[in-house]
Amino acid sequence: MSRSLLTLAILTLTLAACDREAPDTAQQQGALDGDKAGLAGEIDRSRAGELMPALTVTDPDGKQLNLGALQGQPVLLNLWATWCAPCIKEMPMLDELAGEYDGALRVVTVSQDKRGREDEVRAFFERGSFNMLEPWLDPENTLDAAISDGVLPATVLYDASGQEVWRVVGEYDWSSAAAREALSEAVE
Protein backbone atom coordinates (compact mmCIF):
# COMPACT_ATOMS: atom_id res chain seq x y z
CA MET A 1 0.00 0.00 0.00
CA SER A 2 1.40 3.40 -0.92
CA ARG A 3 2.12 5.95 1.77
CA SER A 4 -0.64 8.28 0.50
CA LEU A 5 -3.24 5.48 0.57
CA LEU A 6 -2.18 4.53 4.07
CA THR A 7 -2.48 8.15 5.19
CA LEU A 8 -5.93 8.41 3.63
CA ALA A 9 -7.04 5.20 5.36
CA ILE A 10 -5.84 6.44 8.74
CA LEU A 11 -7.59 9.80 8.28
CA THR A 12 -10.83 8.10 7.29
CA LEU A 13 -10.81 5.90 10.39
CA THR A 14 -10.01 8.88 12.59
CA LEU A 15 -13.00 10.80 11.27
CA ALA A 16 -15.43 7.92 11.77
CA ALA A 17 -14.30 6.50 15.10
CA CYS A 18 -12.88 7.28 18.52
CA ASP A 19 -9.59 6.42 20.01
CA ARG A 20 -8.40 6.59 23.57
CA GLU A 21 -6.08 9.52 22.84
CA ALA A 22 -8.62 12.22 21.98
CA PRO A 23 -10.11 14.24 24.85
CA ASP A 24 -13.52 13.02 26.02
CA THR A 25 -15.19 16.40 25.53
CA ALA A 26 -14.07 16.67 21.90
CA GLN A 27 -15.39 13.23 21.07
CA GLN A 28 -18.66 13.78 22.93
CA GLN A 29 -19.20 17.10 21.11
CA GLY A 30 -19.01 15.24 17.81
CA ALA A 31 -22.03 13.17 18.87
CA LEU A 32 -24.07 16.34 19.23
CA ASP A 33 -23.20 17.71 15.79
CA GLY A 34 -25.77 16.48 13.30
CA ASP A 35 -28.07 13.49 13.29
CA LYS A 36 -26.37 10.89 11.14
CA ALA A 37 -23.61 12.92 9.54
CA GLY A 38 -20.27 11.18 9.41
CA LEU A 39 -21.51 7.60 9.52
CA ALA A 40 -18.50 6.08 7.79
CA GLY A 41 -17.86 2.55 9.10
CA GLU A 42 -17.72 -0.18 6.48
CA ILE A 43 -18.50 -3.87 6.72
CA ASP A 44 -15.32 -5.95 6.89
CA ARG A 45 -15.48 -9.71 6.28
CA SER A 46 -11.74 -10.35 6.58
CA ARG A 47 -12.10 -12.13 9.95
CA ALA A 48 -15.22 -14.15 9.08
CA GLY A 49 -15.26 -17.54 10.77
CA GLU A 50 -13.40 -16.45 13.92
CA LEU A 51 -15.13 -17.50 17.14
CA MET A 52 -16.67 -15.01 19.55
CA PRO A 53 -14.27 -14.43 22.45
CA ALA A 54 -15.36 -16.61 25.38
CA LEU A 55 -15.07 -13.80 27.91
CA THR A 56 -17.29 -12.79 30.79
CA VAL A 57 -18.66 -9.27 31.10
CA THR A 58 -20.57 -7.81 34.04
CA ASP A 59 -23.25 -5.21 34.57
CA PRO A 60 -22.90 -2.36 37.11
CA ASP A 61 -24.62 -4.54 39.75
CA GLY A 62 -22.20 -7.46 39.28
CA LYS A 63 -24.43 -9.74 37.16
CA GLN A 64 -22.27 -11.75 34.74
CA LEU A 65 -22.71 -12.73 31.10
CA ASN A 66 -20.46 -15.35 29.51
CA LEU A 67 -20.24 -14.38 25.83
CA GLY A 68 -19.12 -17.88 24.89
CA ALA A 69 -22.46 -19.22 26.15
CA LEU A 70 -24.51 -17.11 23.72
CA GLN A 71 -24.37 -19.68 20.93
CA GLY A 72 -27.71 -20.74 19.49
CA GLN A 73 -28.77 -17.26 18.44
CA PRO A 74 -27.05 -14.61 16.29
CA VAL A 75 -25.33 -11.89 18.34
CA LEU A 76 -24.45 -8.33 17.39
CA LEU A 77 -21.64 -7.41 19.80
CA ASN A 78 -20.97 -3.69 20.09
CA LEU A 79 -17.99 -2.17 21.93
CA TRP A 80 -18.51 1.43 22.98
CA ALA A 81 -17.56 4.00 25.64
CA THR A 82 -19.21 6.99 27.30
CA TRP A 83 -16.44 9.29 26.00
CA CYS A 84 -16.84 8.22 22.35
CA ALA A 85 -19.08 10.50 20.25
CA PRO A 86 -19.80 8.00 17.44
CA CYS A 87 -20.61 5.38 20.09
CA ILE A 88 -23.12 7.72 21.73
CA LYS A 89 -24.79 8.37 18.36
CA GLU A 90 -25.11 4.65 17.67
CA MET A 91 -26.71 3.61 20.96
CA PRO A 92 -30.32 4.73 20.22
CA MET A 93 -30.11 3.02 16.81
CA LEU A 94 -28.82 -0.18 18.42
CA ASP A 95 -31.63 -0.06 21.00
CA GLU A 96 -34.18 0.27 18.20
CA LEU A 97 -32.50 -2.56 16.29
CA ALA A 98 -32.60 -4.80 19.37
CA GLY A 99 -36.33 -4.20 19.67
CA GLU A 100 -36.93 -4.85 15.99
CA TYR A 101 -35.03 -8.16 16.06
CA ASP A 102 -36.10 -9.22 19.58
CA GLY A 103 -35.87 -13.01 19.76
CA ALA A 104 -34.05 -13.33 16.44
CA LEU A 105 -30.86 -11.38 17.25
CA ARG A 106 -29.28 -10.51 20.56
CA VAL A 107 -27.68 -7.07 20.65
CA VAL A 108 -24.99 -6.91 23.34
CA THR A 109 -23.37 -3.55 24.04
CA VAL A 110 -20.22 -3.70 26.16
CA SER A 111 -18.69 -0.55 27.62
CA GLN A 112 -14.94 -0.19 27.28
CA ASP A 113 -14.82 2.49 29.98
CA LYS A 114 -12.09 1.85 32.54
CA ARG A 115 -12.65 0.71 36.13
CA GLY A 116 -14.36 3.23 38.36
CA ARG A 117 -16.67 4.48 35.61
CA GLU A 118 -19.51 2.04 36.29
CA ASP A 119 -21.63 4.91 37.64
CA GLU A 120 -21.09 6.88 34.42
CA VAL A 121 -22.24 3.90 32.34
CA ARG A 122 -25.29 3.41 34.58
CA ALA A 123 -26.15 7.13 34.32
CA PHE A 124 -25.73 7.05 30.52
CA PHE A 125 -28.23 4.18 30.28
CA GLU A 126 -30.67 5.96 32.58
CA ARG A 127 -30.48 9.17 30.51
CA GLY A 128 -30.87 7.20 27.29
CA SER A 129 -33.97 5.35 28.51
CA PHE A 130 -32.98 2.34 26.44
CA ASN A 131 -35.68 -0.33 26.30
CA MET A 132 -33.68 -3.29 25.02
CA LEU A 133 -29.98 -2.70 25.72
CA GLU A 134 -28.23 -3.73 28.92
CA PRO A 135 -25.18 -1.92 30.36
CA TRP A 136 -22.48 -4.60 30.15
CA LEU A 137 -18.97 -3.65 31.28
CA ASP A 138 -15.48 -4.79 30.32
CA PRO A 139 -13.35 -2.57 32.59
CA GLU A 140 -10.10 -4.35 31.67
CA ASN A 141 -10.84 -3.76 27.96
CA THR A 142 -10.17 -7.40 27.16
CA LEU A 143 -12.72 -7.38 24.31
CA ASP A 144 -11.27 -4.19 22.89
CA ALA A 145 -7.85 -5.83 22.62
CA ALA A 146 -9.38 -8.92 20.98
CA ILE A 147 -11.63 -7.10 18.53
CA SER A 148 -10.83 -3.47 17.78
CA ASP A 149 -7.32 -2.53 18.92
CA GLY A 150 -8.51 0.65 20.64
CA VAL A 151 -10.81 2.03 17.94
CA LEU A 152 -14.44 2.50 18.92
CA PRO A 153 -17.18 1.87 18.18
CA ALA A 154 -16.53 -1.66 17.02
CA THR A 155 -19.39 -4.01 16.22
CA VAL A 156 -19.20 -7.67 15.23
CA LEU A 157 -22.00 -9.88 13.93
CA TYR A 158 -21.75 -13.52 15.03
CA ASP A 159 -23.96 -16.27 13.63
CA ALA A 160 -25.85 -18.74 15.82
CA SER A 161 -22.79 -20.99 16.05
CA GLY A 162 -20.69 -18.14 17.46
CA GLN A 163 -18.65 -17.52 14.31
CA GLU A 164 -17.95 -14.04 13.03
CA VAL A 165 -19.85 -13.03 9.89
CA TRP A 166 -18.54 -9.46 9.59
CA ARG A 167 -17.46 -6.45 11.62
CA VAL A 168 -17.67 -2.67 11.46
CA VAL A 169 -15.01 -0.53 13.11
CA GLY A 170 -16.14 3.07 13.31
CA GLU A 171 -19.55 4.66 13.21
CA TYR A 172 -22.32 2.95 11.23
CA ASP A 173 -25.92 3.81 10.41
CA TRP A 174 -27.75 0.93 12.13
CA SER A 175 -31.11 2.38 11.05
CA SER A 176 -30.33 1.93 7.34
CA ALA A 177 -31.62 -0.61 4.83
CA ALA A 178 -27.98 -1.62 4.25
CA ALA A 179 -27.70 -2.58 7.93
CA ARG A 180 -30.84 -4.75 7.69
CA GLU A 181 -29.49 -6.42 4.55
CA ALA A 182 -26.14 -7.11 6.22
CA LEU A 183 -27.84 -8.54 9.32
CA SER A 184 -29.85 -10.92 7.12
CA GLU A 185 -26.60 -12.83 6.57
CA ALA A 186 -27.01 -14.28 10.08
CA VAL A 187 -30.63 -13.59 10.99
CA GLU A 188 -33.41 -15.58 9.36
N, C-alpha and C positions, 0 to 999 in steps of 0.2 A: 504494500500500500504506500502510495506516495506521501510525502510529508504534508502536502496541502490537503489531501483527502483525510489524513489522520487528524489534522487540525480542525477541519470542518466537522468530522464525526464527534470530536470532543466538544466543540462548541454547541452542536445540536443537542447532545445529551445534557449539557449544562443548562441550556435554556428550558428543557422539558422535565427536569428532575432536580432533586435536592441532594446535597452532600453534607457531610458532617462539618465541613469547614466554614460554610456561609453562616452569618449571624442569623439567629432565630427570627428576629424581627423583620429582616429583609425577606426571608423566605415566606413568612406568614403574610406580609403585605402583598406578595404576589398572588396569594389565594383570594385576596379581596378585589383584585383588578380584573374585572371582566368575568363573564359567566363561564364560557368554555374556551376562551381564547388560549392558545398555547398548548392545546392537547396534542402532544407530538410523539408519544410512545408508539412503537411499532411491534407487531407480533413477531417473535423470534422462535423458530422451531429447532434451532441448532442443538438443544439439549433434550429433545423429545426422547422419551423412553427412560429417562432417569427416574429413580424412585423418590417419592416424597421423603424428606428427612424425618426419621423416626425420633423426633424430639418432643419434649413436653413443655407446654406453655401454661401459664397460670392467669387467672383473672385477679383484679385488685383485692378480692376477698380470700385468695389462696386456692380456689377451685382449680383443678388441673385438667388439661386436655392433652392426650397423647396423640400427636398428629399421625403417627404410624398406625393407629387403630381406626382411622377414618375410612379405610378401604370399604368398598361396597357401594359407594356413592361418589359421583364426581365432586371435586373440591376446587374452589377458586381461593387460593391462599394469597392474601395481600399483606405486604410489609409496609408499614407507614410510621410516622412520628408526628407528635403534636407541633413540632417546629418546622415541619415541611409543608410549604404552601401547596404544591400539587397534590400532596396526600390529603390535605384538608378539603380541597376541591372535589376529590374523588369520593370521599366518604358518603355523602348523601346519595350519589349515584350507585355506590355499592350496596347501600341499604335498600334502595329501591329494587335493584337487581336481585338481592337475596329474597325479597318479598315475592317478586315475579316468578322466581324459580324454586320457591319453597317446596321442599320434598324431592326435588329433582337435582338440585345443586346446593352444596353447602358452601357458603361464603364465610371464610375465616379471616378476620383482620387481626394482625398481630403487631402491636406497638413495638418499635425499636428504640423507644425512649430508655435512657439509662436508669439504673436503680435510683430510688428516691423520688421518681416522678409518677408513681402510681396514682397519686391524688390528682395530678394534672390530666392523666388519661381518663380517670373517672369523671372529672369535671367536664372534659371535652365531650364525653358520651352523654352526660346529662344535658349540656347545652344543645347538643345535636338532636336530642330526642329521637334517636335511632330506634326503629321498631324491631329490626331483625338482627342487627350486628351485636356482637358481644365484645367487650374490651379485653382481649387476650394480650398478655405481656410476655416479652422476651428480653428482660433487662440485661442479660449478658450478650445480647445481639448475636446469638449462635446462628439463628436463621439467616440473618443479614450476611454473615460470613459465608454461609453455604449457598446462598441464592443470588445476592445482588452486589456484593463487594462494596457496600457503603453507599450505593445510589438508591434513592427512594423517590417515589414509590416503586415497588417491585411486586408484580403479581404473576402467579403461576397457576395455570389450569392443569389439574391432575385428573385422569380418568378414574373410573370406579375401581380399577386395580391398583391405584396409587402411582401410576406412571405419568410423567410429565407429557403434556400434549404440546403446550407452547407457553411462552412467558412474555411479559411486557415490562421493560424497565423504563421508568419515566411515566409521565402523566398520560392517561388514556381516557377517551370519552366512552364510559361504560353505558351511557344511555343510547348509544348509536346502533343503527341496524348492523353495522360491521361487527360490533361487539356481540350481538345476538347470533350472527352467522358464525363467528369464531367459536362461541360457546357450544354451538350445535355439534362441533367435532367430538364433544364428550358427553353432551346432554341429549337424551332422546326425547 
